[in-house]
Amino acid sequence: MGLTTWKFTVKDYHKMAELGILNPDERLELIDGDIYKMSPIGRRHAAYVTRIANQLMKLLGSDMSMINVQNPIVLNDLSEPAPDVSLLKPREDQYFSGLPQAADVYLLIEVAESSLESDCSEKLPRYGAASIPEVWLINALTHQLECYRHPENGRYRDYQTLERGDSLRLVAFPDLLIHLDSLLFEG
């Protein structure tokens, strides 16, 4: 007989945190019912998250969207990742009454120093399955941005790799041109 594993729901995950089973200081994510310990945040990672969040706030302001930094997004009953930066639909209560859901997301951004492979293989498919309209993976080592857009049947139809000197428009805000020199550090 094979081994039986237990899949935790988002509700289970929150209850374990309330009861102190999960350490509140640990960086954890729930992905498909499994709890993962996240890598420590390195200097490049931290600098990118700060730079991107500040630039998006400057470009978009608070009326058009909300910037969420390293906070959870509920994708479904079994997944609650904590992307590095989330661009969310504004809500009057600023999500006090409940965590953002997939339908609340304009853009998710993951910054990777050592986690690029797992971000691509583990998180990206879940974001696509949850119909997140746009995801950026920032490679903090090569200073490139991988842009994934237009999910269809759990996969992103459009993909491109961009770098300094390039620019792009957000799916949610097509009138806004973002110059990547303002987001990406020089190599």
C-alpha positions in Angstrom: 0.0 0.0 0.0 1.3 3.5 -1.0 1.9 6.3 1.5 -1.0 8.6 2.2 -0.3 12.3 2.3 -2.5 15.0 3.9 -3.4 18.1 1.9 -4.0 21.2 3.9 -6.7 23.6 3.0 -6.3 27.4 3.3 -8.7 27.1 6.3 -6.4 24.4 7.9 -3.4 26.6 7.2 -4.9 29.6 8.9 -6.1 27.5 11.9 -2.6 26.1 12.4 -1.3 29.6 12.5 -3.9 30.7 15.0 -3.1 27.8 17.2 0.6 28.5 17.1 1.5 25.3 15.2 3.1 27.4 12.5 5.7 29.9 13.7 4.5 33.4 12.7 8.1 34.5 12.0 8.7 31.7 9.5 8.2 32.6 5.8 5.8 29.9 4.6 3.5 29.4 1.6 0.7 27.0 1.0 0.9 25.5 -2.5 -1.6 22.8 -3.6 -2.1 21.8 0.0 1.6 21.5 0.8 3.4 23.9 3.1 6.7 25.2 1.8 9.4 27.1 3.7 10.5 30.0 1.6 14.2 30.9 1.0 15.7 33.7 3.1 15.5 37.1 1.4 18.9 38.1 0.0 20.1 41.7 -0.7 19.4 41.7 -4.4 15.9 40.3 -3.8 15.1 42.9 -1.1 16.4 45.7 -3.3 14.3 44.6 -6.2 11.1 44.3 -4.2 11.6 47.7 -2.7 12.5 49.3 -6.0 9.5 47.7 -7.9 7.0 48.5 -5.2 8.1 52.1 -5.0 8.1 52.6 -8.8 4.6 51.1 -9.2 3.3 53.3 -6.4 4.8 56.3 -8.2 3.4 55.3 -11.6 0.0 54.2 -10.6 -0.9 56.1 -7.4 -3.3 54.8 -4.8 -6.6 55.5 -6.7 -6.0 53.0 -9.5 -4.5 50.1 -7.5 -3.1 48.8 -4.3 0.5 47.6 -3.9 0.8 44.5 -1.7 4.4 43.5 -0.7 5.1 39.9 0.3 1.6 39.2 1.5 -0.6 36.2 0.7 -3.1 35.8 -2.1 -5.7 33.1 -2.0 -5.7 31.3 -5.3 -8.1 28.5 -4.4 -8.9 26.3 -1.4 -5.4 24.7 -1.4 -3.1 27.5 -2.4 -2.1 30.7 -0.6 1.3 31.9 -2.0 2.9 35.1 -0.9 4.2 36.8 -4.1 6.9 39.5 -3.7 4.7 42.2 -5.1 1.1 42.2 -6.0 -0.8 44.9 -7.8 -4.4 44.6 -6.6 -7.8 46.1 -7.5 -8.5 48.9 -5.0 -11.0 48.1 -2.3 -12.4 50.5 0.2 -11.6 48.3 3.2 -8.0 47.7 1.9 -8.6 44.0 2.2 -9.2 44.2 6.0 -12.2 41.9 5.7 -10.4 39.2 3.9 -7.2 38.3 2.0 -7.1 39.2 -1.7 -8.4 36.4 -4.0 -7.1 35.6 -7.5 -9.9 37.8 -9.1 -8.6 40.8 -7.2 -5.1 40.7 -8.9 -4.0 42.8 -11.8 -0.3 41.7 -11.6 1.9 39.4 -9.5 5.6 39.8 -9.4 8.1 37.2 -8.1 11.7 38.2 -7.6 14.2 35.3 -7.7 17.8 34.9 -6.7 17.8 31.2 -6.1 14.1 30.4 -6.6 13.6 31.0 -10.3 13.3 27.3 -11.2 10.7 26.7 -8.5 8.9 29.9 -9.3 8.6 28.8 -12.9 7.7 25.2 -12.2 5.6 25.5 -9.0 4.1 29.0 -8.8 3.6 30.1 -12.4 1.3 27.1 -13.4 -0.8 27.8 -10.3 -1.1 31.5 -11.2 -2.1 30.5 -14.7 -4.7 28.1 -13.4 -6.1 30.8 -11.2 -6.4 33.1 -14.2 -4.0 35.8 -12.9 -3.8 38.0 -16.0 -0.1 38.9 -15.8 2.9 37.6 -13.9 6.4 39.0 -13.9 9.4 36.9 -12.8 12.4 39.0 -12.1 15.8 37.3 -12.3 17.8 39.2 -9.7 21.1 37.6 -11.0 20.7 38.4 -14.8 18.5 41.5 -14.2 15.9 40.3 -16.7 12.1 40.3 -16.5 10.1 37.4 -17.8 6.6 38.5 -18.6 3.7 36.0 -18.7 0.3 37.2 -19.9 -3.2 36.0 -21.0 -3.8 32.7 -19.2 -5.7 30.2 -21.1 -6.5 26.6 -19.9 -4.0 27.0 -17.0 -1.1 28.2 -19.2 0.1 31.6 -20.3 -0.3 32.3 -24.0 2.2 35.2 -24.2 5.7 35.1 -22.9 8.6 37.4 -23.4 12.0 38.1 -21.7 12.8 41.8 -21.3 15.8 43.8 -20.0 17.0 47.3 -19.4 16.3 49.5 -22.3 13.0 47.7 -23.0 9.5 48.9 -22.0 6.1 47.3 -21.6 2.5 48.1 -20.9 0.5 46.4 -18.2 -2.5 44.4 -19.3 -4.6 46.1 -16.7 -3.4 49.6 -17.6 -2.5 49.6 -21.3 -2.1 53.4 -21.4 0.8 53.3 -19.0 4.2 52.7 -20.5 6.8 51.3 -18.1 10.4 51.8 -18.9 12.4 48.8 -17.4 15.4 51.0 -16.6 13.2 52.3 -13.7 12.7 48.7 -12.4 15.8 46.7 -13.3 19.2 47.3 -11.9 22.3 47.4 -14.1 24.2 44.1 -14.3 
